[in-house]
Amino acid sequence: MRYFLELAYNGTAYNGWQIQSNAPSVQQTLQEALSTLRHHPTEVVGAGRTDTGVHASYYVAHMDLPEPLHDPADFLYHLNALLPHDIAVEGLRPVRETAHARFDAQSRSYRYHIAPCKDPFRRDTAWQLHWPLQLEPMNRAAEILLQTEDFTSFCKLHSDNKTNLCHVTRAAWVEEGELLVFHITADRFLRNMVRAIVGTLVDIGRGKLSVEGFREVIEGRNRALAGSSVPPQGLFLCGITYPPTLYLDQ
């Protein structure tokens, strides 16, 4: 029986989602808790990588069990009791046996948080940036992303991608209380793509790059043309969509 695990985690203490040979990861921590609970080695497959220090307010992984769970709520209760405070499994949904957390994802959404002042309670969940930013040109530049196909300029160098083509369906800056938040949704993301986009848009907000210059960065298809990658702690994976037909509890 295959299940989708819906979870959230604070990535501060982890070297990303994926198992590392010499550093803690969310995947390893989750697998160890599942294996302890089931008294049997249990592997999970995640929806994709998140980098060191990046968070997820919504993440999906799949696991296989020999038979359906009789009491999923009880299973979740005991699993969360074994997990550390910075990882929480919030849902458990039966899916078709061929469902895949990574390959069946139709879209993913990220948020990036910028705090305009020093705040000891947000140091692990936002980039504390003291420069004033002009939101209007940043949003005009963000709209260009919806018309863009090739995101080579925002891709980490030497990444092993078959293609750098992505389809962005949302890209916008919004003021949310004291935070400035960038929202972006696409069918796929390249490594370091969101952090590179945010860094380049912040250059526009500071007056260091024009909106037309942003377009030229994209057309140049060269990572060296774009801005610096912003710090990881402000980034959250916050949404993943799947075809409804994958779920057996619909």
Secondary structure, DSSP 8 states (H G I E B T S, - for coil): -EEEEEEEE-GGGSS-SS--SSS--HHHHHHHHHHHHHTS----EESS---TT-EEEEEEEEEE-SS--S-HHHHHHHHHHHS-TTEEEEEEEEE-TT--TTTT--EEEEEEEEESS--TTSTTTSEE--S---HHHHHHHHHHGGG--B-GGGS-TT---S--B--EEEEEEEEETTEEEEEEEES---TTHHHHHHHHHHHHHTTSS-HHHHHHHHHHT-GGGS-----GGGEEEEEEE--GGGBS--
